[in-house]
Amino acid sequence: MGRSLQIADPRILPPAMADTLHLDIDAVSKRHTNWWGVVVKIGIALVLFVGLFLLFHFVLEPYMSPMEAFMHRLGFWGPVLYIAVFLIGTSIFIPESILAIAAGAIFGLWMGLVWVVIAGTITAVVCFWIGRKLLRGRVEGLLAQHPKIKAVDMAASTAGFRLMVLLRLSPLNYTLLNYLLAVSRAKFKPYVFACFGMFPGNFSTVYVGFAARHAADLAANLKKDGGQLPPGDGWMHEVTLFLGLAAAIIATIVVAKIAMRAIRAATDAAMSEPAT
């Protein structure tokens, strides 16, 4: 039974009113602990995104201008080349986030998002057919040995589209998830339509690349112009841009947390069902 703190004397107040003035200390403490855990996770995620930002600045940024110029020279074939690189890279487990950051830096926020969503959907379809045609037989033994993975397989066949959207919203590895769903009992059409669940994560990572490139260009312009912003720009615009990045990251984290909670509930329910 939880501890409670009575802050009113029932001899003075009516019993009903006195009851409303009891504080459940364990419940309050639990709520505070839950919120503290959320704050810690958000802090960790922000540190990771800052790390990605620094990775871009010190490792990728020197190559961005030549790459952007090369893509522009290719014209229509630039995005086609990017989609091909995305398809090959993620199929061999190169992190999708790195390629999404590159898209934001090369194509900008909105066009970068468009090409990442298209590339991600095409790659998901290719991985689905590879997994369904070539890998499914080999993975059946793995599913039998790992009940949690098998629970995802069972839940994908019962919860279907809803579960696959939640999986796309979660922070699970993109390529691994593609292959896992491919060898599960998931149907193809819901699998494809569930790809829109990648949108929040794609938006935040593309935004990181866009903001990193923008910050690099801004620093170069400030250095060249003696600390003055370019004509037509203002500090309010700059602050809004980076506050938007922070909001996108936090929203993605919150959505992923909610999705993971729902996934656990769905897989627990699948594991509790009697085998047929």
ABEGO torsion letter per residue (X at the ends): XBBBBBABBAAABBAAAAAAABBBAAAAAAAAAAAAAAAAAAAAAAAAAAAAAAAAAAAAAAAAAAAAAAAAAAEAAAAAAAAAAAAAAAAAGBBAAAAAAAAAAAAEAAAAAAAAAAAAAAAAAAAAAAAAAAAAAAAAAAAAABAAAAAAAAAAAAAEAAAAAAAAABABBAAAAAAAAAABABBAAAAAAAAAAAAAAAAAAAAAAAAAAAAAAAAAAAAAAGGBBBBGBBAAAAAAAAAAAAAAAAAAAAAAAAAAAAAAAAAAAAAABBBX
